[in-house]
Amino acid sequence: MNPYFMSGIISTLFGLKRTCPKCKRDQVVPSDKKHEKVYCKFCGAGIPPAKR
């Protein structure tokens, strides 16, 4: 597989990964929600968007 393709996929996923401040679990958020507050699917706490 092309290394540039893999690099693009990995960088996209790391941009969408967030860690819950309450339970410290990681989750990937949908790309259309990357600038919005989402709720943890494990404990329900609010996860703020990543700082730009």
C-alpha atoms as one frame of an Amber mdcrd trajectory, in Angstrom:
protein
   0.000   0.000   0.000   1.158   3.508  -0.777   2.851   5.104   2.296   1.381
   8.533   1.482  -2.110   7.063   1.465  -1.537   5.410   4.842  -0.097   8.645
   6.239  -3.212  10.531   5.138  -5.526   8.020   6.777  -3.604   8.023  10.051
  -3.410  11.823  10.268  -7.154  12.080   9.617  -7.981   9.588  12.347  -5.714
  11.292  14.881  -7.467  14.568  14.119 -10.815  13.002  14.983  -9.734  11.103
  18.102 -10.708  12.590  21.454 -10.127  11.509  25.028 -12.909  11.876  27.554
 -11.834  14.106  30.459 -13.933  12.090  32.929 -13.332   8.409  32.109 -10.106
   8.877  30.040 -11.324   6.590  27.231 -10.575   7.370  23.599 -13.138   7.566
  20.846 -13.269   8.765  17.248 -15.857  11.425  16.487 -17.585  11.897  13.113
 -15.831  14.367  10.821 -18.896  16.637  10.705 -18.705  17.012  14.520 -14.979
  17.746  14.795 -15.533  21.408  15.750 -18.449  20.716  18.110 -18.840  19.425
  21.645 -19.727  15.725  21.673 -20.755  13.402  24.478 -18.773  10.370  25.574
 -20.440   7.145  24.494 -19.137   5.403  27.618 -19.958   7.782  30.482 -21.966
  10.624  28.888 -19.618  13.467  29.848 -19.160  16.359  27.437 -15.951  16.334
  25.386 -14.928  19.751  24.065 -13.489  20.112  20.545  -9.738  20.046  20.107
  -7.995  23.407  20.155  -6.973  24.551  16.696
